Amino acid sequence: MPREPHSILFLGRIAPVKNADVFIEALNALRQRGVPFSATVAGAALPRDAAYEEGIREQVAVAGLIGQVRFVGAVSQQEARRLYRGHGLYVNLTLAGSMDKTIFEALACKVPVLVANEDLLREIPEPFVTPRGDAKTVASRIESLIAMPADMRSALCEKAFAQVVDRHSVSALMAALENEL
């Protein structure tokens, strides 16, 4: 499946800890700068976060992003794979202190990522990690990754994928367990 140029995916539970509001602010900054993009928000909120999700949808409308941002709700694992493979960039703005599996799923699908979890600097190349989770910085990083030559972005993605396999595959886990025993 070919990747949609300048397409950005935000996939995961819609919750304050995921910073979807910062993502939408960043998209608005990109729109104001004239950066072409389309974005997909995949996921649903838990009942306790329903008001937050409604606020995100309202934020999209107020920012005039309705034509550029689409919401697809909760998706199956198979649909998630299709979404990763169809987008040019995956954004995850969960801050340090958590290990979000969607980041590794995206890398396994060889889609470039932008993450706000600085703990992952040991795991993935620096251009894929935003030093702060504020909207202006996120927008600048997204713009840089979108503008990066495809071969360079692909090489970084391959490097990140190799690091994920090296450190997080079943084989790596088995070796680590074997060393502990």
C-alpha positions as CSV (number, residue, x, y, z in Angstrom):
1,M,0.0,0.0,0.0
2,P,1.5,3.4,-1.0
3,R,1.9,6.0,1.8
4,E,-0.2,9.1,1.4
5,P,2.2,12.0,1.0
6,H,2.3,14.4,4.0
7,S,-0.1,12.2,6.0
8,I,0.1,12.1,9.7
9,L,-1.4,9.4,12.0
10,F,-2.3,9.8,15.7
11,L,-3.4,6.3,16.9
12,G,-4.3,5.4,20.4
13,R,-6.7,5.9,23.2
14,I,-8.0,9.5,23.3
15,A,-7.0,10.6,26.7
16,P,-5.3,13.6,28.3
17,V,-2.1,11.5,28.9
18,K,-1.8,11.1,25.1
19,N,-1.8,14.9,24.5
20,A,-4.1,14.8,21.5
21,D,-4.9,18.5,22.2
22,V,-1.2,19.3,21.7
23,F,-1.3,17.3,18.4
24,I,-4.2,19.4,17.2
25,E,-2.5,22.6,18.2
26,A,0.5,21.5,16.3
27,L,-1.6,20.8,13.2
28,N,-3.2,24.2,13.5
29,A,0.3,25.7,13.6
30,L,1.3,23.8,10.4
31,R,-1.9,25.0,8.7
32,Q,-1.1,28.6,9.6
33,R,2.4,28.1,8.2
34,G,1.0,26.8,4.9
35,V,2.4,23.3,5.4
36,P,0.3,20.8,3.4
37,F,-0.8,17.8,5.4
38,S,-3.7,15.5,6.1
39,A,-4.2,13.8,9.5
40,T,-6.0,10.8,10.9
41,V,-6.9,10.4,14.5
42,A,-7.6,6.7,15.3
43,G,-8.9,5.6,18.7
44,A,-11.6,6.2,21.1
45,A,-11.9,7.6,24.6
46,L,-12.8,5.6,27.7
47,P,-16.1,6.8,29.3
48,R,-14.2,8.9,31.8
49,D,-12.4,10.8,28.9
50,A,-15.5,11.3,26.7
51,A,-15.5,15.1,27.5
52,Y,-11.8,15.3,26.5
53,E,-12.5,13.6,23.2
54,E,-15.4,16.0,22.5
55,G,-13.1,18.8,23.3
56,I,-10.6,17.5,20.7
57,R,-13.3,17.4,18.1
58,E,-14.3,20.9,18.9
59,Q,-10.7,22.1,18.8
60,V,-10.5,20.7,15.3
61,A,-13.6,22.5,14.2
62,V,-12.6,25.8,15.8
63,A,-9.1,25.6,14.2
64,G,-10.7,25.1,10.8
65,L,-9.1,21.7,10.4
66,I,-12.2,19.7,9.6
67,G,-11.2,19.1,6.0
68,Q,-7.6,18.1,7.0
69,V,-8.3,16.0,10.1
70,R,-10.5,12.9,10.1
71,F,-11.5,10.8,13.1
72,V,-11.9,7.1,12.5
73,G,-12.7,5.8,16.0
74,A,-11.4,2.6,17.5
75,V,-9.6,0.3,15.1
76,S,-8.7,-3.4,15.1
77,Q,-5.1,-4.5,15.0
78,Q,-5.4,-5.3,11.3
79,E,-6.9,-1.9,10.6
80,A,-4.1,-0.3,12.7
81,R,-1.5,-2.0,10.5
82,R,-3.2,-0.7,7.4
83,L,-3.3,2.8,8.9
84,Y,0.4,2.8,9.8
85,R,1.4,1.6,6.3
86,G,-0.8,4.2,4.6
87,H,0.6,7.2,6.5
88,G,3.9,9.1,6.1
89,L,4.4,9.8,9.8
90,Y,3.1,8.5,13.1
91,V,2.9,10.9,16.0
92,N,2.8,9.8,19.7
93,L,2.9,12.6,22.3
94,T,2.8,10.5,25.5
95,L,5.5,11.9,27.7
96,A,8.4,10.0,29.4
97,G,7.5,7.4,31.9
98,S,5.5,5.1,29.7
99,M,6.3,2.6,27.0
100,D,3.6,2.9,24.3
101,K,3.5,-0.2,22.1
102,T,2.1,1.8,19.2
103,I,5.5,3.4,18.7
104,F,7.1,0.0,18.1
105,E,4.1,-1.2,16.0
106,A,4.6,1.9,13.7
107,L,8.3,1.2,13.4
108,A,7.6,-2.5,12.7
109,C,5.5,-1.2,9.8
110,K,8.5,1.0,8.8
111,V,6.7,4.3,9.2
112,P,8.7,7.2,10.6
113,V,7.6,8.3,14.1
114,L,7.7,11.4,16.1
115,V,7.5,10.8,19.9
116,A,7.5,13.1,22.9
117,N,8.9,10.4,25.2
118,E,12.5,11.4,25.7
119,D,13.3,8.1,27.4
120,L,13.2,6.6,23.9
121,L,16.3,8.5,22.8
122,R,18.2,5.3,23.7
123,E,15.8,3.3,21.5
124,I,15.3,5.4,18.3
125,P,17.2,8.0,16.3
126,E,17.1,11.6,17.7
127,P,15.2,13.2,14.8
128,F,12.2,10.9,15.8
129,V,12.1,12.4,19.3
130,T,10.7,15.8,20.1
131,P,12.6,17.4,23.0
132,R,9.4,19.0,24.4
133,G,5.8,18.2,24.1
134,D,4.6,21.8,23.3
135,A,2.7,22.4,20.1
136,K,5.2,24.8,18.5
137,T,8.1,22.3,18.9
138,V,5.9,19.4,17.7
139,A,4.8,21.4,14.7
140,S,8.4,22.2,13.8
141,R,9.5,18.6,14.2
142,I,6.6,17.4,12.0
143,E,7.5,19.9,9.4
144,S,11.1,18.8,9.4
145,L,10.2,15.2,9.1
146,I,7.8,15.9,6.3
147,A,10.4,18.0,4.4
148,M,13.2,15.5,5.0
149,P,14.3,13.7,1.8
150,A,12.5,10.4,1.5
151,D,15.7,8.4,1.3
152,M,17.0,10.0,4.5
153,R,13.7,9.4,6.3
154,S,13.6,5.8,5.1
155,A,17.2,5.2,6.3
156,L,16.3,6.5,9.8
157,C,13.3,4.4,9.9
158,E,15.3,1.3,8.9
159,K,17.8,2.1,11.7
160,A,15.0,2.5,14.2
161,F,13.4,-0.7,13.1
162,A,16.7,-2.6,13.5
163,Q,17.1,-1.2,17.0
164,V,13.6,-2.2,17.9
165,V,14.2,-5.8,16.6
166,D,17.5,-5.9,18.4
167,R,16.2,-4.8,21.7
168,H,12.5,-5.8,21.8
169,S,12.0,-8.9,19.7
170,V,11.0,-12.3,21.1
171,S,14.6,-13.4,20.4
172,A,16.0,-10.5,22.4
173,L,13.6,-11.2,25.3
174,M,14.6,-14.9,25.2
175,A,18.3,-14.0,25.3
176,A,17.7,-11.6,28.2
177,L,15.8,-14.3,30.1
178,E,18.4,-16.9,29.4
179,N,21.1,-14.5,30.8
180,E,19.0,-14.0,34.0
181,L,18.6,-17.7,34.6
